[in-house]
């Protein structure tokens, strides 16, 4: 059996010989051995994905070091962006208040009223009102004519309006809203 001998010019895209250099450079960038390994891994994945952009005859070492550098910059940007989003979320959570008991009870009542709707009405209303599908898209999703969908949505909305007009108590007449209309009419 003959083993083909490859000369340096025709050697395939070979990054193995550059691993030590890449690891050293990554370690100098992130100053942590574990993070450096992760950086090299991410850079190598990116390098293999973009192998076609490497100019044959160019220095693979320089190209790979540039990929490591760019990967590091992208990771820094991503980390800063995540930190800004976390900071913004923390600010919002500081100003947001948990729903009080009245709202919690009310939300539960509305949810129960929605789930008490007949299944075909609940499906239709969900697709149109919650998933924001057009009537045609919702009808196609349910495999029914648009007119049938519109009728189901209309009946579901009427049932929920009726629920509201009853003071939101529906089948749970024992639940009363504190501070709501029930207390004002006494």
C-alpha positions in Angstrom: 0.0 0.0 0.0 1.4 3.4 -1.0 0.8 6.3 1.3 0.6 9.6 -0.6 3.1 12.2 0.3 1.9 15.7 0.5 4.2 18.7 0.0 3.7 21.9 2.0 2.1 23.8 -0.9 -0.7 21.3 -1.3 -1.3 20.6 2.4 -5.0 20.8 3.3 -6.4 23.5 5.6 -4.3 22.5 8.6 -4.9 24.3 11.9 -3.5 21.6 14.2 0.0 22.9 13.9 -1.2 26.3 15.0 -3.0 25.2 18.2 -0.2 26.2 20.6 0.1 29.6 19.1 -3.7 30.1 19.2 -3.9 29.0 22.8 -1.1 31.3 23.9 -2.7 34.3 22.1 -6.1 33.5 23.5 -4.6 33.2 27.0 -3.1 36.6 26.7 -6.4 38.0 25.6 -8.6 36.5 28.3 -6.1 35.8 31.1 -7.8 32.5 32.1 -6.9 29.1 30.8 -10.5 27.8 30.6 -11.8 30.9 28.9 -8.8 30.7 26.5 -9.8 27.2 25.6 -13.3 28.2 24.9 -12.1 31.1 22.8 -9.9 28.9 20.7 -12.7 26.4 20.3 -15.1 29.1 19.1 -12.5 30.6 16.8 -11.7 27.2 15.3 -15.4 26.5 14.6 -15.6 29.9 13.0 -12.4 29.3 11.0 -13.7 25.9 9.7 -17.1 27.6 8.8 -15.2 30.3 6.8 -12.4 28.2 5.4 -13.3 29.3 1.9 -12.3 32.9 2.8 -8.7 31.9 3.5 -6.5 32.9 0.7 -4.4 29.9 -0.4 -0.8 30.8 -0.3 -1.4 33.2 2.6 -0.2 32.7 6.1 -2.6 30.4 7.9 -1.1 31.4 11.2 -1.9 35.1 10.7 -5.3 34.3 9.4 -6.1 32.1 12.4 -4.8 34.7 14.9 -7.1 37.2 13.2 -10.0 34.8 13.6 -9.2 34.4 17.3 -8.9 38.2 17.7 -12.2 38.8 16.0 -14.0 36.1 17.9 -12.7 37.6 21.2 -14.0 41.1 20.1 -17.4 39.6 19.3 -17.5 37.8 22.7 -16.7 41.1 24.5 -19.4 42.9 22.6 -21.9 40.2 23.3 -21.0 40.3 27.0 -21.4 44.0 27.2 -24.7 43.9 25.4 -26.0 41.2 27.8 -24.8 43.2 30.7 -26.7 46.3 29.4 -29.9 44.2 28.9 -29.5 42.7 32.4 -29.0 46.2 33.8 -32.1 47.5 32.0 -34.1 44.5 33.2 -33.0 45.1 36.8 -34.1 48.8 36.5 -37.5 47.7 35.2 -37.9 45.0 37.9 -37.1 47.5 40.6 -39.9 49.8 39.4 -42.4 46.9 38.7 -44.6 45.8 41.5 -46.0 42.4 42.0 -49.7 42.3 41.3 -51.8 42.7 44.4 -54.3 40.2 45.5 -57.2 41.9 43.7 -55.4 41.7 40.4 -54.3 38.1 41.0 -57.9 37.1 41.8 -59.2 39.0 38.7 -56.6 37.5 36.4 -57.6 34.0 37.7 -61.2 34.8 37.0 -60.6 36.0 33.5 -58.4 33.0 32.8 -61.1 30.6 34.0 -63.7 32.4 31.9 -61.5 32.0 28.9 -60.9 28.3 29.6 -64.7 27.8 30.2 -65.4 28.8 26.6 -66.2 25.9 24.3 -63.1 24.5 22.7 -63.8 25.7 19.2 -64.4 29.3 20.4 -61.3 29.2 22.6 -59.1 28.0 19.8 -60.4 30.7 17.4 -60.1 33.5 19.9 -56.6 32.4 21.0 -55.3 32.4 17.4 -56.8 35.8 16.6 -56.4 37.7 19.8 -53.3 36.2 21.4 -51.3 34.9 18.5 -52.3 37.9 16.3 -53.2 35.8 13.2 -55.4 37.3 10.6 -58.9 35.7 10.3 -57.7 34.0 7.1 -54.6 32.6 8.7 -56.5 31.4 11.8 -59.2 29.8 9.6 -56.5 28.0 7.5 -54.8 26.8 10.7 -58.0 25.4 12.0 -59.1 24.1 8.6 -62.5 25.9 8.7 -64.1 28.6 6.5 -63.3 32.3 7.5 -67.0 32.9 8.2 -67.1 30.1 10.7 -64.0 31.4 12.4 -65.5 34.9 12.6 -68.6 33.5 14.1 -66.7 31.6 16.7 -64.6 34.6 17.6 -67.7 36.7 17.9 -69.4 34.2 20.2 -66.3 33.9 22.4 -66.0 37.7 22.7 -69.7 38.0 23.5 -69.3 35.4 26.3 -66.3 37.2 27.7 -68.2 40.6 27.5 -71.1 38.9 29.4 -68.6 37.7 32.0 -67.4 41.3 32.4 -70.9 42.7 32.7 -71.7 40.2 35.5 -68.8 41.8 37.4 -66.3 39.1 36.4 -67.8 36.6 38.8 -69.3 34.2 36.3 -69.5 30.7 37.8 -67.4 31.8 40.8 -70.0 34.1 42.4 -68.4 33.6 45.7 -65.4 35.6 44.5 -65.9 39.3 44.8 -63.4 42.0 43.9 -62.4 44.1 46.9 -62.7 47.8 46.0 -64.5 46.9 42.8 -68.0 47.7 41.6 -69.5 45.1 44.0 -68.4 47.2 47.0 -69.5 50.5 45.6 -73.1 49.4 45.0 -73.7 48.2 48.6 
